[in-house]
Amino acid sequence: MSSKGVTVLVQVSEKPLPDALVRELAAIGISVAPAENRRRTAAGACGFLVAGESDAARLSAGLAEWDRPGLLLVYGDRVVGTAAEALAAQYPGWEVVRLYRFAGGDRALVGGDPNSPWTRILCRQLAEHDVIAMVCGMREAEEVIRQLPRYLAWKERFYLRLGESCDRRGVRLQTVARALGMDSRVGQGWLDPQRNDRAALRRWLVRQCRFVMSKTNVRRVALWGPTSLWQQMPPGWLADKEVRLYIPRDEQIPNGESTAGERCATWQSALAEADLLVVASPDPDLMELPLSDLIRQMRQPIVVDACACFPLPEAEALPMIYRTIGEKTNVWEWSGL
């Protein structure tokens, strides 16, 4: 076992790892060797990376080609349940460590024996890359990873319901939410626009887009966000509309043709002569653009924004229709409706 660090792991899956996962691991000093190179890289690797739903079941074939035990790093939230605990019981000669990095990347949860060699090495390596690590038992780590998305989904449902209440009462969600965050028991971190509860988000988008299309003549729609979300939208929600799709640069682009609409290489081509822009991703590039530059590309400046990407005073100062969650602004009464 090398005491220098966890520098090279062999992936279990035969499929290429997502680019985002490769970057996450590289940021903490870990490179990943493809599964087909496991024999050649065994001398330089310290173990295997278990990062997919089916990796645990495929692991035995890879371990059979190694003549020494090492590290089994169970990484991320795609490996659910008690997979790490089961691997530790199945391969007692190997050290199994559960690693999860929280949103933001500067904090991590390490599940394992705090006195075991690879756990100590991994914690030291995280510290060298400015990542604060909390070490706990493997079962506790698994429970945290299992419960975190449930809590976030509950938080998001509350946020959407709060937005509906603000709509009914004619008050602004962002103001109410920030005021709630002044209580130390709540904080401001819960306002993060990233959304995991896509079912609630899809319902909101469909409801708002149907309202717009019932009031004005919409022929061309531009969608800004991940293909995976648009493909989950209910059938016919944009029936008889010409749909163009722009995928943010940090989103993974699936193989094959998109069923959500015509994929555009630039946001300018996606918005050209569009009647309606639907935003479902808090893309930094989008948030840095002046709203006036966006609507200049459109035939009708109508924006349904699920992520509150633009300041409301900016939207209200422009001749456009702008709708975001919990903000029933007076721009709905613009002459276009």
N, C-alpha and C positions, 0 to 999 in steps of 0.2 A: 504494500500500500504506500502510495506517495503521500508525503506530508505537506507537499506544496499546495495542494488544493484540488478541487473538483474541476479539472480543466477540460476533459474529454469524456463524453458519455456516448454509448451506442444506442440509437433509437431502436425500439422494438417493432414499431409499425413499418411495413414495407412502403407505405405511402409517404411522399414528401411532407415534412412538417410545415404548418402555416408559417408564413414569413413573420407574422407578429410574434409567434412563439419563439422562433429562432432569435429574433431581436431581444426578446425578454431574457432569454438565457445568456446571450452574448453580453448583455448589460451587467451580468454578475459573474462574467468570466468563464462561462461554460460554452463549449462548442459541442456540436452533435454530429456523430459519424453515421452515415446511412446504414441501414440494417444489413445490406448485402456486403458491406465491408467489415463485418464484425470480426472475422478471423484475422484479417490483416491489421486491424486497429486494436486488437485485444491487448497487445503489449503496451500501447500508449494510453488506453482508456482505463478508467477506474471502475466502470460498471455500466449499468443500463438505465435509460430514461423511460419511465412508464408515464405516458401523458395522454393516452387515448382510452376510450371506453373498452376496447377489446384487447389492449396491450397485455393485460395481466394473463389472459388466456393463451397468448402467443409466446409468453416469456420462456417456457421450458425449452423450446428449440434453441434459443440463443444461449441459455445457460449451459446446455449440454456441450457446447464447443469451447467452454472456458475451463481451464485447469486450476483455477483458484477462485475463491469467493471475493466479492467486492461490494460495491454500493448499488442498491436498487433505489433510485430517486423517483418517488411518485410525486409528480408535479402538476399543479394547477387544479382547476375545478371540473375538468372533463372526466376524471377518474372519481367516481362517486361511491358512496356506501362504505363498506369496510374492506376495500380492496387492499390497502396497505397492510392492515392487520392480518388479512388472509395470506398475503405474500410472506410476511414475517414468520407465520406458522408453517407455511409450505416449504420455505427455503431457509432453514435455521442457520446455515453457515454464512448467509449474506446479511448485510446490515441494511434494513429498510428505513428510509427517512421520508417523511411527508413534508413537502414544501409548498407553500402557497404565498403568493405576493398580493398584497391588498392593492386596491385602486390607488394610483399615484406612484406605485413602485418603490417607495422609500421605506416601506414597512413589510415585514414578512413573518409568517408563522411557520415554525419548524417543529414537526411532530416526530419525536424519537426519544431515545435515552440520552439525557444531557451529558452523561459520562462516556458515551460511546465514541470511538475515534472519528467516524465520518460526520457525526452530528457536530462535534467540536470544530472539525476542519471547515464544515459548511458555514457555521456561524461566524467563524473568523473571516472566511472569504466574503460573506455578505457585509460584514463590517468594513472590510477593505474597499468595498464598492458603495459605501455610504448608505447601506440598507440596515435599518434597525430590526433585529430579530427577536421574537418572543419564542422561547422553547417550552414545549409542554409535551405531555404524553401523546402517543399516536391516536388514541381513541378520542381524546379531547380535540385534537386537531381535526379529525374527521367530522366531529360534531359541529365544530365551528364552520367548516366548509359546507356542510349540509344545511345549516340554519341560516347562513348569511344571505343567500338569494331569497329565502322566504321572508326575512325581515325587510330586505330592500323592496320586494314586491308589495308587501303591506304598506311600506312608506309611500311608494308611488301611487298606490290606490288611494291613500289618504290625500295626497297632493292633488290628484285629479278630482276627487270629490270636493275638496276645498275649492278648487277652481269652479266647479259647477255651482257651488253655493255663492261664490263671489259673483258669478254671472247673474244669478237670480236677484241678488241684492244690489247689483250695480256698483260693486266695489272692485278694486284691483288686487289680483292675486299676488303679484310680486311685492306690493307694499305690505299686505297682510303676512305673507310668508317671511319676509325679512324681519318684521316686527316680532313674530313668533320666535324667530331665531335669536332675539336678544335675550331670551330666557336661557340661562346656562345649561338647563336640562335638555334644551333642544339644539342650540347652536346653528350656525349658518351652513355647515357642510351638507345638510340634507337637501339643499337647493340644487345640487348637481343635476344638470339636465339629462345625463345619461339615463336611459330607461331600460329596465329588464322586463317589466310587465307589459309586453307588447300587445296583449289582448285588449287591455284598457286603452292603450295608445291608438290601436287600430280603430276601435269604436269611436273615439273622439275625432279622428281624421275623417272617417266616413261620414259622420254626422255633420261636420262643418263643411265638407266638400259638397254634400248633397244640398245643403242650405244655399251655398253659393250658386250651384248650378241650377237651382230652382228659381233664382232671382235674376240671373244674367245669362247671356249666350256664351258658353264656354265651348270652344272647339279643340283647342290644343292645350294640353296639360304637361307641365314639367315637374318631374319628381326628383327631389334631392335627398338621397339617403341610401341605405344599404339595400341591395337587391333582395336579400333574405326577408326583409320586412315587407316589401312590396309584393312579393310572391305569396305572402300569407294573407293578403287582403281578400275580402270576400269577392267571389266572381261577379263580374258585371258592375263593380262600383264605379268604373269609368267607362261604361258601355258607350260605344259610338264616338269616343273621343280619341284624338290623335295624342299618343302618350310618348314623351321623351324622358329618358332616364339619365341622370348624372350621378355617378358613384364617387363619394369623397375619396381622396387619394389614399387615406389610411385604411379604407375598407377593403376586405378581400373580395376580389372579383371572381365569381364562379365560372367554371368552364361551360362552354356551350352557349346557345342562344338564350337570351333573357325573355321570359314570358311576361315581364312587367311592362315592356315597351322598348322603343328603339334606344340603344345605348349610345350616348354622346361622349366624345373625348374631352370636350370643354364645356364649362357651364354656360358660356356665351352661346354655343350652338344649341344647347338644351333649352335655353330661355328665348331663343329667337322667335318672335311673333307668338309667344305663348300668351294664353289668356289667364292661366292660373298656375302659380308656383306652390307646390306642397313640400314642406320641409319636415323631415323626420329625423335628422341627424345634426347634432351641434358641431358642425364642421368648422374648425378654426378659420379656414380660408373664407368661408361664407361670412362668419362673424366679423371679419376684418374689412369686408367690402362695404362701401357706402350703399345704403339702400337705394339711393337715387341711381347708382350705376346699374343695379339689378333691374329696376322697373323700366329703365331706358331701353332695355332689350325686348321688353314685352309689348304685345299688342294691347292687352288690358292689364293694368297693374293690380292684380289680386293675389295676395299671399296668405296662405294658411300655414302657420308656423307652430309646430308642436314643441319647439325648444326655446322659444323666446330669444331668438338670435339677435334681435334689433331693439334698440331703445324705443319705447313707446312715443316719446316726444318727437323723435325723428319720423316715425310712421305717420303721426298725426299732422305733421307739417307738410306732408307730401300729398299730391292728388292721387290717392291709391286706396285700396281696401286691404286692411291688415288685421288678421285674427290670430291670437295666440291664446293659450289656455288661461282661463280666468280673467281675461282682459277684454270685456265687451266695450271696446272703445267706440267713440263717436264716428270713427272712419267708416263704420258699417253704413252710416247714413249718407256716404258720398253718393254723388249723382249716378254712379254706375249701378247702384242698386235702387 
